Amino acid sequence: MEGKAIVITSGKGGVGKTTTTANLGTALAMLDKKVCLIDADIGLRNLDVVLGLENRIVYDLIDVVEGNCRLEQAMIKDKRNPNLFLLPAAQTRDKDAVSEEQMKNLIKELKEKMDYVLVDSPAGIEQGFRNAIAGVDLGLIVATPEVSSVRDADRIIGLLEAEGLNDPQLLINRLRRDMVGRGDMMNIDDIVEILAVEVLGVIPEDENIVISTNKGEPIVLKDKTYSGKAFNNIAKRIEGQDIPLMTIEKESLFNKVKRIVGLS
């Protein structure tokens, strides 16, 4: 059975696309799914660093499409999970080094080998974005609860639908419960009312994500963190499981203790 390709995208940079790609890919691999992550940000790769695989790169995506190596030679197996692979971007080339047709062929080949192919899109709506969405089945838009991010997400939704990628889904990142409670930040309902798309998951602001990213260790490996559990729940929803969204109200000390000891 052919796998499913999902592009992780946004209009605005710095909203957490690469962190989302690394964590969802790792979480799906932990569910015993074969997953390949593609870094489509040619010239500005970061997914290898977030996964802690930067020292293992020999070949990259451009080497594959130009025939300098076989696809399997460029795919890096994750050091923690044998189901997870990374196809890194080239660091010394630009986005015009690969065409949409070449990306479609690459995605098609990977879907025959993998359960999931996750494409980490560069920010913006230029050639890099068009390459990243070529050949995928679903668009997952990452947005933060800021006006500029939501406005750019709305633009991306329109572009995805114009390319036939209907029913894109939304991941709201860096939601701050205290600011939502004070009315200083848009809440989930505010964002959904503007974008009118399905919310696949919500990730709270969490300093543990910064720490894990700097260590090259996806936060989903620490399920007792609130954000790690949220990413793992999103992976289960992608797999079709009926998992409700986690509450965003301020967590009580009692509930925090229950979560840490694994009782919630």
Solvent accessible surface area in square Angstrom, and as a share of the most:
residue,aa,sasa,rsa
1,M,243,1.09
2,E,95,0.43
3,G,12,0.12
4,K,80,0.34
5,A,0,0.00
6,I,1,0.01
7,V,0,0.00
8,I,0,0.00
9,T,0,0.00
10,S,2,0.01
11,G,15,0.15
12,K,63,0.27
13,G,34,0.33
14,G,62,0.59
15,V,2,0.01
16,G,10,0.10
17,K,17,0.07
18,T,32,0.18
19,T,23,0.13
20,T,0,0.00
21,T,0,0.00
22,A,0,0.00
23,N,2,0.01
24,L,0,0.00
25,G,0,0.00
26,T,3,0.02
27,A,1,0.01
28,L,0,0.00
29,A,1,0.01
30,M,84,0.37
31,L,54,0.27
32,D,118,0.61
33,K,57,0.24
34,K,85,0.36
35,V,0,0.00
36,C,0,0.00
37,L,0,0.00
38,I,0,0.00
39,D,2,0.01
40,A,4,0.03
41,D,28,0.14
42,I,6,0.03
43,G,22,0.21
44,L,117,0.58
45,R,51,0.19
46,N,85,0.43
47,L,0,0.00
48,D,5,0.03
49,V,74,0.43
50,V,12,0.07
51,L,0,0.00
52,G,15,0.15
53,L,1,0.00
54,E,74,0.33
55,N,142,0.73
56,R,118,0.43
57,I,35,0.18
58,V,117,0.67
59,Y,70,0.27
60,D,21,0.11
61,L,0,0.00
62,I,2,0.01
63,D,30,0.16
64,V,22,0.13
65,V,30,0.17
66,E,78,0.35
67,G,62,0.59
68,N,88,0.45
69,C,18,0.11
70,R,149,0.55
71,L,8,0.04
72,E,88,0.39
73,Q,84,0.37
74,A,1,0.01
75,M,24,0.11
76,I,15,0.08
77,K,108,0.46
78,D,7,0.03
79,K,105,0.45
80,R,84,0.31
81,N,21,0.11
82,P,91,0.57
83,N,35,0.18
84,L,1,0.01
85,F,30,0.13
86,L,1,0.00
87,L,0,0.00
88,P,1,0.01
89,A,0,0.00
90,A,3,0.03
91,Q,90,0.40
92,T,128,0.74
93,R,101,0.37
94,D,89,0.46
95,K,54,0.23
96,D,111,0.58
97,A,23,0.18
98,V,5,0.03
99,S,47,0.30
100,E,67,0.30
101,E,107,0.48
102,Q,63,0.28
103,M,1,0.00
104,K,94,0.40
105,N,88,0.45
106,L,7,0.04
107,I,1,0.01
108,K,126,0.53
109,E,72,0.32
110,L,0,0.00
111,K,20,0.08
112,E,115,0.52
113,K,78,0.33
114,M,12,0.05
115,D,59,0.30
116,Y,16,0.06
117,V,0,0.00
118,L,0,0.00
119,V,0,0.00
120,D,4,0.02
121,S,2,0.01
122,P,4,0.02
123,A,50,0.39
124,G,24,0.23
125,I,59,0.30
126,E,118,0.53
127,Q,44,0.20
128,G,2,0.02
129,F,6,0.03
130,R,98,0.36
131,N,3,0.02
132,A,0,0.00
133,I,14,0.07
134,A,6,0.05
135,G,33,0.32
136,V,13,0.07
137,D,68,0.35
138,L,25,0.13
139,G,1,0.01
140,L,1,0.00
141,I,0,0.00
142,V,1,0.00
143,A,0,0.00
144,T,3,0.01
145,P,8,0.05
146,E,83,0.37
147,V,115,0.66
148,S,44,0.28
149,S,3,0.02
150,V,3,0.02
151,R,169,0.62
152,D,40,0.21
153,A,1,0.01
154,D,67,0.35
155,R,136,0.49
156,I,0,0.00
157,I,11,0.06
158,G,39,0.37
159,L,40,0.20
160,L,0,0.00
161,E,79,0.35
162,A,84,0.65
163,E,113,0.51
164,G,52,0.50
165,L,18,0.09
166,N,97,0.50
167,D,115,0.60
168,P,2,0.02
169,Q,31,0.14
170,L,0,0.00
171,L,0,0.00
172,I,0,0.00
173,N,9,0.05
174,R,96,0.35
175,L,2,0.01
176,R,94,0.34
177,R,54,0.20
178,D,61,0.32
179,M,44,0.20
180,V,27,0.16
181,G,70,0.67
182,R,150,0.55
183,G,63,0.60
184,D,86,0.45
185,M,34,0.15
186,M,36,0.16
187,N,51,0.26
188,I,28,0.14
189,D,107,0.55
190,D,57,0.29
191,I,0,0.00
192,V,49,0.28
193,E,144,0.65
194,I,92,0.47
195,L,8,0.04
196,A,85,0.66
197,V,18,0.11
198,E,107,0.48
199,V,24,0.14
200,L,10,0.05
201,G,0,0.00
202,V,15,0.09
203,I,0,0.00
204,P,10,0.06
205,E,93,0.42
206,D,24,0.12
207,E,129,0.58
208,N,56,0.29
209,I,26,0.13
210,V,93,0.53
211,I,78,0.39
212,S,3,0.02
213,T,35,0.20
214,N,122,0.62
215,K,125,0.53
216,G,4,0.03
217,E,66,0.29
218,P,4,0.02
219,I,1,0.01
220,V,0,0.00
221,L,73,0.36
222,K,89,0.38
223,D,74,0.38
224,K,120,0.51
225,T,21,0.12
226,Y,24,0.09
227,S,0,0.00
228,G,0,0.00
229,K,48,0.20
230,A,4,0.03
231,F,2,0.01
232,N,17,0.09
233,N,15,0.08
234,I,1,0.00
235,A,0,0.00
236,K,62,0.26
237,R,40,0.15
238,I,26,0.13
239,E,60,0.27
240,G,66,0.63
241,Q,86,0.38
242,D,141,0.73
243,I,45,0.23
244,P,106,0.66
245,L,73,0.36
246,M,40,0.18
247,T,83,0.49
248,I,34,0.17
249,E,117,0.52
250,K,175,0.74
251,E,45,0.20
252,S,54,0.35
253,L,141,0.70
254,F,143,0.60
255,N,70,0.36
256,K,93,0.39
257,V,76,0.44
258,K,59,0.25
259,R,27,0.10
260,I,83,0.42
261,V,85,0.49
262,G,51,0.49
263,L,132,0.66
264,S,70,0.45
